Amino acid sequence: LVERRYAKAGQAFRMSYSIYDDKVVFISSAKEAYGFVVQSKEFAELMLMQFELLWSNSKK
């Protein structure tokens, strides 16, 4: 099961991130082509809270 939500018009994100346990992986646009990992339980929790806030305020 996949659920998608969309940002409001004009809110383009040029990077993406994924959260895995205590790691947050950031991936840039193809134009700049870089990525990095932050390993921190507190940071991963913060990013998860941010994701949940964005998710709850987005449209289905």
PDB file with one MODEL, atoms N, CA, C and O in Angstrom:
MODEL        1
ATOM      1  N   LEU A   1       0.848  -1.187   0.000  1.00  0.00           N
ATOM      2  CA  LEU A   1       0.000   0.000   0.000  1.00  0.00           C
ATOM      3  C   LEU A   1       0.887   1.242   0.000  1.00  0.00           C
ATOM      4  O   LEU A   1       1.808   1.358   0.809  1.00  0.00           O
ATOM      5  N   VAL A   2       0.605   2.152  -0.899  1.00  0.00           N
ATOM      6  CA  VAL A   2       1.365   3.397  -1.005  1.00  0.00           C
ATOM      7  C   VAL A   2       0.398   4.560  -0.899  1.00  0.00           C
ATOM      8  O   VAL A   2      -0.650   4.572  -1.544  1.00  0.00           O
ATOM      9  N   GLU A   3       0.749   5.519  -0.095  1.00  0.00           N
ATOM     10  CA  GLU A   3      -0.050   6.738  -0.001  1.00  0.00           C
ATOM     11  C   GLU A   3       0.854   7.901  -0.369  1.00  0.00           C
ATOM     12  O   GLU A   3       1.979   8.008   0.119  1.00  0.00           O
ATOM     13  N   ARG A   4       0.353   8.765  -1.230  1.00  0.00           N
ATOM     14  CA  ARG A   4       1.131   9.923  -1.662  1.00  0.00           C
ATOM     15  C   ARG A   4       0.404  11.189  -1.273  1.00  0.00           C
ATOM     16  O   ARG A   4      -0.825  11.249  -1.235  1.00  0.00           O
ATOM     17  N   ARG A   5       1.190  12.181  -0.991  1.00  0.00           N
ATOM     18  CA  ARG A   5       0.642  13.507  -0.719  1.00  0.00           C
ATOM     19  C   ARG A   5       1.470  14.507  -1.502  1.00  0.00           C
ATOM     20  O   ARG A   5       2.605  14.235  -1.894  1.00  0.00           O
ATOM     21  N   TYR A   6       0.883  15.656  -1.718  1.00  0.00           N
ATOM     22  CA  TYR A   6       1.533  16.648  -2.569  1.00  0.00           C
ATOM     23  C   TYR A   6       1.679  17.976  -1.848  1.00  0.00           C
ATOM     24  O   TYR A   6       0.797  18.392  -1.096  1.00  0.00           O
ATOM     25  N   ALA A   7       2.795  18.629  -2.085  1.00  0.00           N
ATOM     26  CA  ALA A   7       3.033  19.958  -1.525  1.00  0.00           C
ATOM     27  C   ALA A   7       2.183  20.967  -2.284  1.00  0.00           C
ATOM     28  O   ALA A   7       1.744  20.716  -3.406  1.00  0.00           O
ATOM     29  N   LYS A   8       1.965  22.095  -1.660  1.00  0.00           N
ATOM     30  CA  LYS A   8       1.218  23.165  -2.312  1.00  0.00           C
ATOM     31  C   LYS A   8       1.989  23.641  -3.538  1.00  0.00           C
ATOM     32  O   LYS A   8       3.211  23.517  -3.607  1.00  0.00           O
ATOM     33  N   ALA A   9       1.258  24.185  -4.496  1.00  0.00           N
ATOM     34  CA  ALA A   9       1.887  24.710  -5.714  1.00  0.00           C
ATOM     35  C   ALA A   9       2.949  25.736  -5.338  1.00  0.00           C
ATOM     36  O   ALA A   9       2.743  26.559  -4.446  1.00  0.00           O
ATOM     37  N   GLY A  10       4.071  25.681  -6.017  1.00  0.00           N
ATOM     38  CA  GLY A  10       5.157  26.619  -5.757  1.00  0.00           C
ATOM     39  C   GLY A  10       6.137  26.162  -4.692  1.00  0.00           C
ATOM     40  O   GLY A  10       7.118  26.857  -4.424  1.00  0.00           O
ATOM     41  N   GLN A  11       5.899  25.016  -4.082  1.00  0.00           N
ATOM     42  CA  GLN A  11       6.813  24.490  -3.064  1.00  0.00           C
ATOM     43  C   GLN A  11       7.596  23.321  -3.655  1.00  0.00           C
ATOM     44  O   GLN A  11       7.249  22.158  -3.448  1.00  0.00           O
ATOM     45  N   ALA A  12       8.632  23.640  -4.375  1.00  0.00           N
ATOM     46  CA  ALA A  12       9.452  22.607  -5.006  1.00  0.00           C
ATOM     47  C   ALA A  12      10.633  22.266  -4.103  1.00  0.00           C
ATOM     48  O   ALA A  12      11.314  23.158  -3.595  1.00  0.00           O
ATOM     49  N   PHE A  13      10.866  20.989  -3.909  1.00  0.00           N
ATOM     50  CA  PHE A  13      11.995  20.524  -3.113  1.00  0.00           C
ATOM     51  C   PHE A  13      13.055  19.992  -4.065  1.00  0.00           C
ATOM     52  O   PHE A  13      12.777  19.110  -4.877  1.00  0.00           O
ATOM     53  N   ARG A  14      14.257  20.519  -3.969  1.00  0.00           N
ATOM     54  CA  ARG A  14      15.322  20.092  -4.876  1.00  0.00           C
ATOM     55  C   ARG A  14      16.210  19.020  -4.261  1.00  0.00           C
ATOM     56  O   ARG A  14      17.121  18.511  -4.914  1.00  0.00           O
ATOM     57  N   MET A  15      15.948  18.683  -3.021  1.00  0.00           N
ATOM     58  CA  MET A  15      16.664  17.597  -2.354  1.00  0.00           C
ATOM     59  C   MET A  15      15.627  16.672  -1.753  1.00  0.00           C
ATOM     60  O   MET A  15      14.471  17.047  -1.560  1.00  0.00           O
ATOM     61  N   SER A  16      16.055  15.471  -1.464  1.00  0.00           N
ATOM     62  CA  SER A  16      15.179  14.544  -0.756  1.00  0.00           C
ATOM     63  C   SER A  16      15.952  13.961   0.419  1.00  0.00           C
ATOM     64  O   SER A  16      17.181  14.014   0.471  1.00  0.00           O
ATOM     65  N   TYR A  17      15.202  13.406   1.355  1.00  0.00           N
ATOM     66  CA  TYR A  17      15.857  12.734   2.470  1.00  0.00           C
ATOM     67  C   TYR A  17      15.059  11.515   2.867  1.00  0.00           C
ATOM     68  O   TYR A  17      13.847  11.452   2.663  1.00  0.00           O
ATOM     69  N   SER A  18      15.750  10.553   3.434  1.00  0.00           N
ATOM     70  CA  SER A  18      15.141   9.328   3.941  1.00  0.00           C
ATOM     71  C   SER A  18      15.648   9.106   5.349  1.00  0.00           C
ATOM     72  O   SER A  18      16.785   9.446   5.677  1.00  0.00           O
ATOM     73  N   ILE A  19      14.793   8.532   6.174  1.00  0.00           N
ATOM     74  CA  ILE A  19      15.139   8.283   7.572  1.00  0.00           C
ATOM     75  C   ILE A  19      15.140   6.775   7.796  1.00  0.00           C
ATOM     76  O   ILE A  19      14.146   6.100   7.528  1.00  0.00           O
ATOM     77  N   TYR A  20      16.258   6.251   8.287  1.00  0.00           N
ATOM     78  CA  TYR A  20      16.413   4.828   8.592  1.00  0.00           C
ATOM     79  C   TYR A  20      17.000   4.701   9.989  1.00  0.00           C
ATOM     80  O   TYR A  20      18.161   5.048  10.209  1.00  0.00           O
ATOM     81  N   ASP A  21      16.216   4.213  10.924  1.00  0.00           N
ATOM     82  CA  ASP A  21      16.670   4.060  12.308  1.00  0.00           C
ATOM     83  C   ASP A  21      17.278   5.372  12.816  1.00  0.00           C
ATOM     84  O   ASP A  21      16.561   6.360  12.976  1.00  0.00           O
ATOM     85  N   ASP A  22      18.583   5.392  13.069  1.00  0.00           N
ATOM     86  CA  ASP A  22      19.224   6.609  13.585  1.00  0.00           C
ATOM     87  C   ASP A  22      20.022   7.342  12.502  1.00  0.00           C
ATOM     88  O   ASP A  22      20.915   8.131  12.808  1.00  0.00           O
ATOM     89  N   LYS A  23      19.690   7.073  11.229  1.00  0.00           N
ATOM     90  CA  LYS A  23      20.399   7.709  10.115  1.00  0.00           C
ATOM     91  C   LYS A  23      19.428   8.511   9.257  1.00  0.00           C
ATOM     92  O   LYS A  23      18.292   8.098   9.024  1.00  0.00           O
ATOM     93  N   VAL A  24      19.900   9.669   8.791  1.00  0.00           N
ATOM     94  CA  VAL A  24      19.149  10.479   7.833  1.00  0.00           C
ATOM     95  C   VAL A  24      20.036  10.635   6.606  1.00  0.00           C
ATOM     96  O   VAL A  24      21.162  11.124   6.700  1.00  0.00           O
ATOM     97  N   VAL A  25      19.522  10.216   5.460  1.00  0.00           N
ATOM     98  CA  VAL A  25      20.262  10.266   4.206  1.00  0.00           C
ATOM     99  C   VAL A  25      19.705  11.413   3.369  1.00  0.00           C
ATOM    100  O   VAL A  25      18.504  11.466   3.106  1.00  0.00           O
ATOM    101  N   PHE A  26      20.574  12.327   2.953  1.00  0.00           N
ATOM    102  CA  PHE A  26      20.190  13.451   2.105  1.00  0.00           C
ATOM    103  C   PHE A  26      20.726  13.213   0.701  1.00  0.00           C
ATOM    104  O   PHE A  26      21.876  12.810   0.528  1.00  0.00           O
ATOM    105  N   ILE A  27      19.886  13.464  -0.303  1.00  0.00           N
ATOM    106  CA  ILE A  27      20.286  13.284  -1.696  1.00  0.00           C
ATOM    107  C   ILE A  27      19.935  14.558  -2.448  1.00  0.00           C
ATOM    108  O   ILE A  27      18.800  15.034  -2.394  1.00  0.00           O
ATOM    109  N   SER A  28      20.923  15.105  -3.150  1.00  0.00           N
ATOM    110  CA  SER A  28      20.727  16.360  -3.883  1.00  0.00           C
ATOM    111  C   SER A  28      20.063  16.112  -5.232  1.00  0.00           C
ATOM    112  O   SER A  28      19.775  14.977  -5.610  1.00  0.00           O
ATOM    113  N   SER A  29      19.834  17.198  -5.933  1.00  0.00           N
ATOM    114  CA  SER A  29      19.304  17.115  -7.292  1.00  0.00           C
ATOM    115  C   SER A  29      20.366  16.502  -8.209  1.00  0.00           C
ATOM    116  O   SER A  29      21.547  16.448  -7.866  1.00  0.00           O
ATOM    117  N   ALA A  30      19.931  16.054  -9.351  1.00  0.00           N
ATOM    118  CA  ALA A  30      20.874  15.480 -10.319  1.00  0.00           C
ATOM    119  C   ALA A  30      21.889  16.520 -10.779  1.00  0.00           C
ATOM    120  O   ALA A  30      23.015  16.178 -11.139  1.00  0.00           O
ATOM    121  N   LYS A  31      21.490  17.787 -10.766  1.00  0.00           N
ATOM    122  CA  LYS A  31      22.385  18.855 -11.221  1.00  0.00           C
ATOM    123  C   LYS A  31      23.642  18.937 -10.356  1.00  0.00           C
ATOM    124  O   LYS A  31      24.745  19.084 -10.881  1.00  0.00           O
ATOM    125  N   GLU A  32      23.483  18.845  -9.046  1.00  0.00           N
ATOM    126  CA  GLU A  32      24.640  18.952  -8.150  1.00  0.00           C
ATOM    127  C   GLU A  32      25.228  17.593  -7.787  1.00  0.00           C
ATOM    128  O   GLU A  32      26.423  17.502  -7.507  1.00  0.00           O
ATOM    129  N   ALA A  33      24.436  16.556  -7.786  1.00  0.00           N
ATOM    130  CA  ALA A  33      24.866  15.168  -7.616  1.00  0.00           C
ATOM    131  C   ALA A  33      25.741  14.912  -6.391  1.00  0.00           C
ATOM    132  O   ALA A  33      26.930  14.620  -6.522  1.00  0.00           O
ATOM    133  N   TYR A  34      25.162  15.019  -5.224  1.00  0.00           N
ATOM    134  CA  TYR A  34      25.870  14.625  -4.012  1.00  0.00           C
ATOM    135  C   TYR A  34      24.869  14.081  -2.999  1.00  0.00           C
ATOM    136  O   TYR A  34      23.660  14.265  -3.141  1.00  0.00           O
ATOM    137  N   GLY A  35      25.380  13.425  -2.000  1.00  0.00           N
ATOM    138  CA  GLY A  35      24.558  12.904  -0.925  1.00  0.00           C
ATOM    139  C   GLY A  35      25.408  12.768   0.317  1.00  0.00           C
ATOM    140  O   GLY A  35      26.636  12.727   0.245  1.00  0.00           O
ATOM    141  N   PHE A  36      24.741  12.697   1.462  1.00  0.00           N
ATOM    142  CA  PHE A  36      25.468  12.479   2.707  1.00  0.00           C
ATOM    143  C   PHE A  36      24.541  11.872   3.743  1.00  0.00           C
ATOM    144  O   PHE A  36      23.317  11.951   3.631  1.00  0.00           O
ATOM    145  N   VAL A  37      25.149  11.262   4.754  1.00  0.00           N
ATOM    146  CA  VAL A  37      24.416  10.588   5.820  1.00  0.00           C
ATOM    147  C   VAL A  37      24.764  11.246   7.147  1.00  0.00           C
ATOM    148  O   VAL A  37      25.931  11.511   7.434  1.00  0.00           O
ATOM    149  N   VAL A  38      23.746  11.505   7.947  1.00  0.00           N
ATOM    150  CA  VAL A  38      23.943  11.984   9.315  1.00  0.00           C
ATOM    151  C   VAL A  38      23.460  10.866  10.231  1.00  0.00           C
ATOM    152  O   VAL A  38      22.302  10.455  10.153  1.00  0.00           O
ATOM    153  N   GLN A  39      24.336  10.374  11.095  1.00  0.00           N
ATOM    154  CA  GLN A  39      23.958   9.329  12.032  1.00  0.00           C
ATOM    155  C   GLN A  39      23.835   9.945  13.412  1.00  0.00           C
ATOM    156  O   GLN A  39      24.830  10.287  14.052  1.00  0.00           O
ATOM    157  N   SER A  40      22.587  10.081  13.861  1.00  0.00           N
ATOM    158  CA  SER A  40      22.296  10.676  15.159  1.00  0.00           C
ATOM    159  C   SER A  40      20.852  10.353  15.506  1.00  0.00           C
ATOM    160  O   SER A  40      19.941  10.687  14.749  1.00  0.00           O
ATOM    161  N   LYS A  41      20.640   9.715  16.628  1.00  0.00           N
ATOM    162  CA  LYS A  41      19.280   9.368  17.036  1.00  0.00           C
ATOM    163  C   LYS A  41      18.433  10.621  17.213  1.00  0.00           C
ATOM    164  O   LYS A  41      17.293  10.664  16.749  1.00  0.00           O
ATOM    165  N   GLU A  42      18.973  11.647  17.880  1.00  0.00           N
ATOM    166  CA  GLU A  42      18.213  12.876  18.117  1.00  0.00           C
ATOM    167  C   GLU A  42      17.882  13.584  16.807  1.00  0.00           C
ATOM    168  O   GLU A  42      16.771  14.086  16.642  1.00  0.00           O
ATOM    169  N   PHE A  43      18.826  13.629  15.881  1.00  0.00           N
ATOM    170  CA  PHE A  43      18.579  14.284  14.602  1.00  0.00           C
ATOM    171  C   PHE A  43      17.537  13.513  13.795  1.00  0.00           C
ATOM    172  O   PHE A  43      16.664  14.114  13.170  1.00  0.00           O
ATOM    173  N   ALA A  44      17.628  12.188  13.808  1.00  0.00           N
ATOM    174  CA  ALA A  44      16.645  11.366  13.096  1.00  0.00           C
ATOM    175  C   ALA A  44      15.249  11.584  13.676  1.00  0.00           C
ATOM    176  O   ALA A  44      14.275  11.659  12.927  1.00  0.00           O
ATOM    177  N   GLU A  45      15.143  11.687  14.999  1.00  0.00           N
ATOM    178  CA  GLU A  45      13.849  11.956  15.632  1.00  0.00           C
ATOM    179  C   GLU A  45      13.312  13.327  15.215  1.00  0.00           C
ATOM    180  O   GLU A  45      12.120  13.465  14.941  1.00  0.00           O
ATOM    181  N   LEU A  46      14.176  14.334  15.166  1.00  0.00           N
ATOM    182  CA  LEU A  46      13.779  15.675  14.734  1.00  0.00           C
ATOM    183  C   LEU A  46      13.270  15.653  13.294  1.00  0.00           C
ATOM    184  O   LEU A  46      12.227  16.235  12.993  1.00  0.00           O
ATOM    185  N   MET A  47      13.999  14.988  12.412  1.00  0.00           N
ATOM    186  CA  MET A  47      13.600  14.934  11.007  1.00  0.00           C
ATOM    187  C   MET A  47      12.298  14.160  10.831  1.00  0.00           C
ATOM    188  O   MET A  47      11.492  14.497   9.963  1.00  0.00           O
ATOM    189  N   LEU A  48      12.083  13.129  11.644  1.00  0.00           N
ATOM    190  CA  LEU A  48      10.833  12.377  11.585  1.00  0.00           C
ATOM    191  C   LEU A  48       9.663  13.257  12.032  1.00  0.00           C
ATOM    192  O   LEU A  48       8.589  13.209  11.431  1.00  0.00           O
ATOM    193  N   MET A  49       9.861  14.053  13.073  1.00  0.00           N
ATOM    194  CA  MET A  49       8.811  14.982  13.508  1.00  0.00           C
ATOM    195  C   MET A  49       8.506  15.994  12.409  1.00  0.00           C
ATOM    196  O   MET A  49       7.344  16.315  12.160  1.00  0.00           O
ATOM    197  N   GLN A  50       9.549  16.494  11.753  1.00  0.00           N
ATOM    198  CA  GLN A  50       9.361  17.450  10.660  1.00  0.00           C
ATOM    199  C   GLN A  50       8.585  16.802   9.517  1.00  0.00           C
ATOM    200  O   GLN A  50       7.671  17.410   8.961  1.00  0.00           O
ATOM    201  N   PHE A  51       8.946  15.578   9.170  1.00  0.00           N
ATOM    202  CA  PHE A  51       8.238  14.862   8.112  1.00  0.00           C
ATOM    203  C   PHE A  51       6.767  14.694   8.469  1.00  0.00           C
ATOM    204  O   PHE A  51       5.894  14.944   7.637  1.00  0.00           O
ATOM    205  N   GLU A  52       6.488  14.275   9.690  1.00  0.00           N
ATOM    206  CA  GLU A  52       5.104  14.056  10.107  1.00  0.00           C
ATOM    207  C   GLU A  52       4.299  15.352  10.088  1.00  0.00           C
ATOM    208  O   GLU A  52       3.115  15.335   9.752  1.00  0.00           O
ATOM    209  N   LEU A  53       4.920  16.469  10.442  1.00  0.00           N
ATOM    210  CA  LEU A  53       4.250  17.764  10.383  1.00  0.00           C
ATOM    211  C   LEU A  53       3.923  18.130   8.934  1.00  0.00           C
ATOM    212  O   LEU A  53       2.804  18.548   8.636  1.00  0.00           O
ATOM    213  N   LEU A  54       4.890  17.976   8.038  1.00  0.00           N
ATOM    214  CA  LEU A  54       4.646  18.252   6.621  1.00  0.00           C
ATOM    215  C   LEU A  54       3.572  17.325   6.054  1.00  0.00           C
ATOM    216  O   LEU A  54       2.710  17.759   5.290  1.00  0.00           O
ATOM    217  N   TRP A  55       3.628  16.060   6.429  1.00  0.00           N
ATOM    218  CA  TRP A  55       2.670  15.066   5.938  1.00  0.00           C
ATOM    219  C   TRP A  55       1.250  15.428   6.374  1.00  0.00           C
ATOM    220  O   TRP A  55       0.312  15.368   5.579  1.00  0.00           O
ATOM    221  N   SER A  56       1.107  15.799   7.627  1.00  0.00           N
ATOM    222  CA  SER A  56      -0.235  16.105   8.141  1.00  0.00           C
ATOM    223  C   SER A  56      -0.810  17.393   7.553  1.00  0.00           C
ATOM    224  O   SER A  56      -2.025  17.588   7.571  1.00  0.00           O
ATOM    225  N   ASN A  57       0.044  18.270   7.034  1.00  0.00           N
ATOM    226  CA  ASN A  57      -0.418  19.529   6.445  1.00  0.00           C
ATOM    227  C   ASN A  57      -0.488  19.500   4.921  1.00  0.00           C
ATOM    228  O   ASN A  57      -0.769  20.523   4.296  1.00  0.00           O
ATOM    229  N   SER A  58      -0.238  18.345   4.320  1.00  0.00           N
ATOM    230  CA  SER A  58      -0.274  18.245   2.862  1.00  0.00           C
ATOM    231  C   SER A  58      -1.601  17.642   2.406  1.00  0.00           C
ATOM    232  O   SER A  58      -2.337  17.050   3.197  1.00  0.00           O
ATOM    233  N   LYS A  59      -1.889  17.805   1.121  1.00  0.00           N
ATOM    234  CA  LYS A  59      -3.141  17.299   0.558  1.00  0.00           C
ATOM    235  C   LYS A  59      -2.946  15.908  -0.012  1.00  0.00           C
ATOM    236  O   LYS A  59      -1.874  15.568  -0.513  1.00  0.00           O
ATOM    237  N   LYS A  60      -4.007  15.102   0.072  1.00  0.00           N
ATOM    238  CA  LYS A  60      -3.985  13.758  -0.514  1.00  0.00           C
ATOM    239  C   LYS A  60      -4.157  13.842  -2.004  1.00  0.00           C
ATOM    240  O   LYS A  60      -4.166  12.815  -2.683  1.00  0.00           O
TER     241      LYS A  60
ENDMDL
END
